[in-house]
Amino acid sequence: MEKISVIIPVYNIGPYLERCVKSVTSQSFRNLQIILVNDGSTDNSLQVCERLRKQDDRITIVSRGNQGSGYARNAGLTIATGDYVTFVDGDDYLAPQLLEHLYQRLQEDQSDIACAHFFRQDPQGTYYFYINKHDRDQQELSRAYSPLEWAKMETNDTVIKQVFYQAWGKLFKRELFDNIEFPRESLGEDNLTTWKLYLSAHKISYLLADEYCWSIRENSLTQADDKSYTSYNNIQAMSDRIQLYATIGLSPAFLAQDWPNWIKRISTGNPQRGELYNYQRASYLERILQKYQH
C-alpha cells in the first residue's frame, strides 16, 4: 500500500500539538510516516513530541535550532519516504477522513496534487465555513484541472481562490519536490512555492470538502519577524514567476501588482546581517517605482 508522509513544523505550540498530532494518527488512511520537525521550541513542545512518539511508532522527530517554517518543511522533506506528502501546521487539525479523501481523489483523477477546502476557528473558538456542498456552481468546481487551467483559478472569483496559496490541506506526489523547496527566509513561503508545484504537476484535483481546520491563535497573528521581509529572495521569486507566466502564456498582470508591495516591505524593513546589499537593491527599486508611477 502506498504511503503518505505528513510533515508538521513545531514551534512553541505545546498546548495545541497533541490535538493536531492525534487528528493525524487517527486518520482512516493508516499507512503514514508522521514527521514532527521541532524548530527550536522554547516551551514544552519537544516534550510533547517525545511523549506522542512513544504512543505511535509512525512518528519521527527532527529537532533543530529555530530557522522558520520553510526550513522546517524542507527538513521534513529530506527524510520523507512516502509516495505522497502533506503538510499540517502544528496548531491546526484534520477531520478523520481528510487524507483518505485526498488520496482517493488523486487515484480517481490520476492527478499529482489534490486540494481540499478548510474551515477556520478563531481565538474565541468561533467556527467559520466557506463552502456550500449543495451549491451547484461550487459542485462544478470539484474536478481535475490542467496546470494552466488551475493557474487561471487564482484570480477567478470562486472558492478555489481561498485555497490556492496554502501548502496545507493538500496532498502532493513526493516527486514534485525533487527540484523544489520552500524559501528559507519568508513569511510567504506558501505563496512562493505552491505555484511551482502546480506548474510541475500533470493534473490538479479540487475537492469540495472542508476537512482541514485552520486554527487562528492570538499570538499567531503577531508573529511576523522583520527578518522575513528583508530577504531579497521574496521579490526575486516574484520576478521569476512573472517572467515564467508571461513565457508560457499566462497573464502576469495581477502578480505585477504584488511585486512592488514586496519591494516596499523589504526597502522599509530592518536589514539583517548579510542582507545589506539586498536591502540596498530593494531601496533602489522602490525609488525608481516611486519616480515613474506618478
ZANU-705113 format. One record per residue (C-alpha): residue in one letter; chain; x, y, z; residue number from 1. Coordinates in Angstrom, 2 decimals. Each point is the difference from the previous one (the first is absolute). Last residue first. Layout:
// residues N
A; A; X; Y; Z; NUM
...
This chain:
// residues 294
H; A; 3.20; 59.03; -10.56; 294
Q; A; 1.26; -3.51; -0.60; 293
Y; A; 3.35; 1.01; -1.47; 292
K; A; 1.83; 1.54; 2.93; 291
Q; A; -1.57; -2.12; 2.72; 290
L; A; 0.91; -3.16; -1.89; 289
I; A; 3.59; 1.23; -0.42; 288
R; A; 0.31; 0.76; 3.72; 287
E; A; -1.39; -3.43; 0.95; 286
L; A; 2.42; -1.74; -2.37; 285
Y; A; 2.93; 1.79; 1.64; 284
S; A; -1.22; -0.90; 3.48; 283
A; A; -0.34; -3.64; -1.05; 282
R; A; 3.59; -0.06; -1.25; 281
Q; A; 1.22; 1.66; 3.21; 280
Y; A; -1.82; -2.59; 2.12; 279
N; A; 1.56; -2.75; -2.11; 278
Y; A; 3.45; 1.39; 0.71; 277
L; A; -0.74; 0.43; 3.71; 276
E; A; -1.28; -3.58; 0.45; 275
G; A; 3.09; -1.60; 1.57; 274
R; A; -1.06; 1.02; 3.49; 273
Q; A; -3.60; 1.08; -0.04; 272
P; A; -1.52; 2.98; -1.77; 271
N; A; -2.88; 1.57; 1.95; 270
G; A; -2.96; 0.48; -2.29; 269
T; A; -0.95; 2.95; -2.22; 268
S; A; 1.75; -1.30; -3.14; 267
I; A; -1.27; -3.54; 0.61; 266
R; A; -3.64; 0.88; 0.48; 265
K; A; 0.07; 2.45; -2.93; 264
I; A; 1.52; -2.59; -2.33; 263
W; A; -2.60; -2.60; 1.01; 262
N; A; -2.78; 2.50; -0.75; 261
P; A; 1.58; 0.84; -3.37; 260
W; A; -0.25; -3.71; -1.00; 259
D; A; -3.63; -0.41; 1.08; 258
Q; A; -1.46; 2.11; -2.83; 257
A; A; 2.23; -1.69; -2.58; 256
L; A; -1.47; -3.29; 1.16; 255
F; A; -3.48; 1.10; -1.14; 254
A; A; 1.38; 0.84; -3.46; 253
P; A; 1.82; -3.32; -0.45; 252
S; A; -2.32; -1.20; -2.80; 251
L; A; 0.75; -3.63; -0.74; 250
G; A; 1.50; -0.91; -3.38; 249
I; A; 2.95; -2.22; 0.92; 248
T; A; 2.56; 2.81; -0.24; 247
A; A; -2.12; 2.57; 1.85; 246
Y; A; -0.48; -2.39; 2.90; 245
L; A; 3.74; -0.69; 0.12; 244
Q; A; 0.97; 3.68; 0.11; 243
I; A; -2.55; 0.86; 2.69; 242
R; A; 1.03; -3.04; 2.06; 241
D; A; 3.67; 0.88; -0.13; 240
S; A; -0.79; 3.56; 1.12; 239
M; A; -2.03; -1.33; 2.94; 238
A; A; 2.89; -2.27; 1.00; 237
Q; A; 2.42; 2.94; -0.23; 236
I; A; -2.41; 2.11; 2.05; 235
N; A; -0.01; -2.56; 2.81; 234
N; A; 3.64; -1.05; -0.28; 233
Y; A; 0.97; 3.58; 0.82; 232
S; A; -0.49; -1.00; 3.61; 231
T; A; -0.89; 3.01; 2.14; 230
Y; A; -3.61; -1.02; 0.65; 229
S; A; 0.74; -3.14; 1.97; 228
K; A; 2.55; 1.82; 2.11; 227
D; A; -2.75; 2.24; 1.37; 226
D; A; -1.53; -3.09; 1.62; 225
A; A; -3.77; -0.32; -0.11; 224
Q; A; -1.29; -1.80; 3.08; 223
T; A; -2.91; 2.38; 0.55; 222
L; A; -3.03; -1.99; -1.19; 221
S; A; 1.39; -3.23; 1.45; 220
N; A; -0.14; 1.63; 3.42; 219
E; A; -3.80; -0.03; 0.19; 218
R; A; -0.34; -3.43; -1.62; 217
I; A; -1.71; -0.74; -3.32; 216
S; A; -0.81; -3.67; -0.67; 215
W; A; -0.33; -1.05; -3.61; 214
C; A; -2.09; -3.15; 0.24; 213
Y; A; 0.36; -2.35; -2.99; 212
E; A; -3.04; -2.05; -1.05; 211
D; A; -1.94; 2.51; -2.11; 210
A; A; -0.88; -2.10; -3.06; 209
L; A; -0.67; 1.21; -3.56; 208
L; A; 3.02; -1.89; -1.27; 207
Y; A; 2.35; 1.54; -2.60; 206
S; A; 2.29; -2.11; -2.18; 205
I; A; 3.25; 1.14; -1.62; 204
K; A; 1.36; -1.67; -3.15; 203
H; A; 3.44; -0.65; -1.54; 202
A; A; 1.81; 1.89; 2.75; 201
S; A; 3.10; 2.18; -0.38; 200
L; A; -2.08; 3.15; -0.57; 199
Y; A; -1.95; -0.67; 3.20; 198
L; A; 3.17; -0.68; 1.99; 197
K; A; 1.52; 3.30; -1.09; 196
W; A; -3.20; 1.83; 0.94; 195
T; A; 0.16; -1.58; 3.46; 194
T; A; 3.42; 1.46; 0.81; 193
L; A; 0.03; 3.80; 0.35; 192
N; A; -3.56; 0.16; 1.32; 191
D; A; 0.77; -2.64; 2.61; 190
E; A; 3.27; 1.61; 1.13; 189
G; A; -1.69; 3.34; 0.58; 188
L; A; 1.54; 0.69; 3.41; 187
S; A; 3.35; -0.34; -1.68; 186
E; A; 3.59; -0.91; 0.73; 185
R; A; 0.64; -3.63; -0.98; 184
P; A; -2.09; -0.14; -3.13; 183
F; A; -1.70; -3.41; -0.35; 182
E; A; 1.62; -2.62; -2.21; 181
I; A; -0.39; -1.12; -3.60; 180
N; A; 2.22; -2.24; -2.14; 179
D; A; -1.10; -3.46; 1.19; 178
F; A; -3.06; 1.48; 1.71; 177
L; A; -2.47; -1.17; -2.65; 176
E; A; 1.28; -3.56; 0.59; 175
R; A; -1.90; -0.21; 3.29; 174
K; A; -3.38; 0.13; -1.74; 173
F; A; -1.88; 2.69; 1.86; 172
L; A; -3.02; -0.08; 2.31; 171
K; A; -1.58; 3.29; 1.02; 170
G; A; -1.52; 1.60; 3.10; 169
W; A; 3.27; 1.74; 0.79; 168
A; A; 2.20; 1.62; -2.67; 167
Q; A; -2.26; 3.05; -0.09; 166
Y; A; -0.17; 2.25; -3.06; 165
F; A; -3.01; -1.16; -2.02; 164
V; A; -2.38; -0.88; 2.82; 163
Q; A; -2.11; 3.18; 0.13; 162
K; A; 0.16; 0.51; -3.79; 161
I; A; -1.73; -3.36; -0.37; 160
V; A; -3.10; 1.55; 1.62; 159
T; A; -0.68; 1.90; -3.21; 158
D; A; 0.74; 3.52; -1.30; 157
N; A; 2.63; -1.04; -2.52; 156
T; A; 3.50; 1.40; 0.60; 155
E; A; 1.74; -3.17; 1.14; 154
M; A; -2.29; -2.11; -2.20; 153
K; A; 2.18; 0.89; -3.01; 152
A; A; 2.82; -2.10; 1.45; 151
W; A; -2.36; -2.99; 0.19; 150
E; A; -0.82; 0.10; -3.71; 149
L; A; 3.71; 0.32; -0.83; 148
P; A; 0.92; -2.91; 2.27; 147
S; A; -2.77; -2.19; -1.47; 146
Y; A; -3.01; -0.33; 2.28; 145
A; A; -1.78; -2.94; 1.65; 144
R; A; -3.49; 0.41; 1.46; 143
S; A; -1.98; 1.60; 2.83; 142
L; A; -0.70; 3.42; -1.52; 141
E; A; -3.37; -1.20; -1.28; 140
Q; A; -1.13; -0.57; 3.58; 139
Q; A; 0.69; 3.65; 0.77; 138
D; A; -2.37; 1.16; -2.73; 137
R; A; -2.62; -2.53; 1.14; 136
D; A; 0.01; 1.17; 3.61; 135
H; A; -0.90; -2.97; 2.21; 134
K; A; 3.55; -0.46; 1.32; 133
N; A; 0.04; 3.61; 1.19; 132
I; A; 3.50; 1.23; 0.68; 131
Y; A; 1.52; 2.60; 2.29; 130
F; A; -0.57; -1.08; 3.61; 129
Y; A; 0.99; 2.05; 3.05; 128
Y; A; 0.25; -1.43; 3.50; 127
T; A; 0.07; 2.07; 3.21; 126
G; A; 2.43; -1.20; 2.66; 125
Q; A; 0.95; 3.45; 1.31; 124
P; A; 3.44; -0.21; -1.65; 123
D; A; -1.64; -0.60; -3.42; 122
Q; A; -0.76; -3.41; -1.54; 121
R; A; 0.03; -0.28; -3.78; 120
F; A; -1.39; -2.50; -2.48; 119
F; A; 2.00; -1.48; -2.81; 118
H; A; -0.21; -1.07; -3.65; 117
A; A; 1.69; -2.99; -1.59; 116
C; A; 2.76; -0.05; -2.61; 115
A; A; 1.33; -3.10; -1.78; 114
I; A; 3.33; 0.11; -1.82; 113
D; A; 1.57; -2.45; -2.48; 112
S; A; -3.26; -1.04; -1.66; 111
Q; A; -1.11; -3.38; -1.31; 110
D; A; -3.58; 1.22; 0.44; 109
E; A; -1.27; -2.97; 2.01; 108
Q; A; 3.34; -0.66; 1.66; 107
L; A; 0.55; 3.59; 1.06; 106
R; A; -3.59; 0.18; 1.24; 105
Q; A; 0.46; -3.10; 2.13; 104
Y; A; 3.15; 1.46; 1.56; 103
L; A; -1.70; 3.28; 0.89; 102
H; A; -3.00; -1.82; 1.48; 101
E; A; 2.18; -2.34; 2.02; 100
L; A; 2.09; 2.91; 1.24; 99
L; A; -3.08; 1.92; 1.17; 98
Q; A; -1.81; -2.93; 1.60; 97
P; A; 0.32; 0.79; 3.72; 96
A; A; -0.43; 3.79; -0.28; 95
L; A; 3.35; 1.72; 0.40; 94
Y; A; 1.63; 2.34; 2.50; 93
D; A; 1.83; 3.32; 0.18; 92
D; A; 2.50; 1.17; 2.64; 91
G; A; 2.87; -2.02; -1.45; 90
D; A; -0.50; 1.16; -3.57; 89
V; A; -0.63; -3.04; -2.19; 88
F; A; 1.85; -0.82; -3.21; 87
T; A; -0.67; -2.90; -2.36; 86
V; A; 2.36; -2.23; -1.95; 85
Y; A; -0.59; -2.97; -2.31; 84
D; A; 1.98; -3.12; -0.89; 83
G; A; 1.32; 0.14; 3.54; 82
T; A; 3.64; -0.14; 1.06; 81
A; A; 0.33; 3.55; 1.33; 80
I; A; 3.45; 0.52; 1.52; 79
T; A; 1.09; 3.03; -2.05; 78
L; A; -3.60; 1.24; -0.23; 77
G; A; -0.20; 0.49; 3.75; 76
A; A; 3.07; 2.22; -0.02; 75
N; A; -1.50; 2.00; -2.87; 74
R; A; -3.17; 0.51; 2.04; 73
A; A; 2.01; 1.20; 2.98; 72
Y; A; 2.14; 2.36; -2.09; 71
G; A; -3.12; 1.61; -1.46; 70
S; A; -1.64; 0.22; 3.43; 69
G; A; 2.82; 1.93; 1.59; 68
Q; A; 3.62; -0.40; 1.06; 67
N; A; -0.24; -0.86; 3.69; 66
G; A; 2.66; -2.53; 0.94; 65
R; A; -0.52; -3.67; -0.78; 64
S; A; -2.11; -3.01; 0.96; 63
V; A; -1.31; -2.63; -2.43; 62
I; A; -2.48; -2.41; 1.56; 61
T; A; -1.47; -3.09; -1.67; 60
I; A; -3.54; -1.28; 0.69; 59
R; A; -1.28; -3.25; -1.54; 58
D; A; 0.96; -1.76; 3.24; 57
D; A; -3.00; 1.48; 1.80; 56
Q; A; -0.33; 0.51; 3.77; 55
K; A; 3.70; 0.47; 0.75; 54
R; A; 0.14; 2.58; -2.78; 53
L; A; -2.78; 1.97; 1.70; 52
R; A; 2.02; 0.35; 3.19; 51
E; A; 3.07; 1.13; -1.91; 50
C; A; -1.98; 2.60; -1.97; 49
V; A; -1.58; 1.34; 3.20; 48
Q; A; 3.46; 0.34; 1.54; 47
L; A; 1.16; 1.87; -3.12; 46
S; A; -2.95; 2.39; 0.24; 45
N; A; 0.61; 0.85; 3.67; 44
D; A; 0.92; 3.63; -0.66; 43
T; A; 3.20; 1.30; -1.62; 42
S; A; -0.58; -1.60; -3.40; 41
G; A; 3.06; -0.18; -2.25; 40
D; A; -1.83; -1.10; -3.16; 39
N; A; -1.27; -3.40; 1.15; 38
V; A; -0.76; -1.80; -3.25; 37
L; A; -2.62; -2.68; 0.66; 36
I; A; -0.04; -2.51; -2.86; 35
I; A; -2.94; -2.42; -0.18; 34
Q; A; 0.55; -2.87; -2.46; 33
L; A; -3.44; -1.34; -0.79; 32
N; A; -1.62; -3.21; -1.18; 31
R; A; -3.27; 0.35; 1.92; 30
F; A; -2.41; 1.97; -2.18; 29
S; A; -2.95; 0.21; 2.42; 28
Q; A; 1.91; 2.73; 1.82; 27
S; A; 0.34; -0.47; 3.76; 26
T; A; 3.76; 0.68; 0.03; 25
V; A; -0.61; 3.31; -1.79; 24
S; A; -2.71; 1.38; 2.29; 23
K; A; 2.12; -1.20; 2.92; 22
V; A; 2.89; 2.09; -1.32; 21
C; A; -2.03; 3.22; -0.11; 20
R; A; -1.73; -0.43; 3.35; 19
E; A; 3.35; -0.90; 1.56; 18
L; A; 1.65; 3.11; -1.41; 17
Y; A; -2.41; 2.64; 1.24; 16
P; A; 1.26; 0.79; 3.53; 15
G; A; 3.66; -0.56; -1.00; 14
I; A; -0.04; 2.31; -3.01; 13
N; A; 3.42; 1.60; 0.45; 12
Y; A; 1.29; -0.90; -3.48; 11
V; A; -0.87; -3.30; -1.66; 10
P; A; -0.02; -0.54; -3.76; 9
I; A; -2.22; -3.00; -0.90; 8
I; A; 0.87; -2.11; -3.05; 7
V; A; -2.35; -2.90; -0.82; 6
S; A; 1.58; -2.61; -2.28; 5
I; A; -2.64; -2.07; -1.82; 4
K; A; 0.62; -3.62; -0.90; 3
E; A; -1.14; -2.26; -2.84; 2
M; A; -1.26; -3.47; 0.85; 1
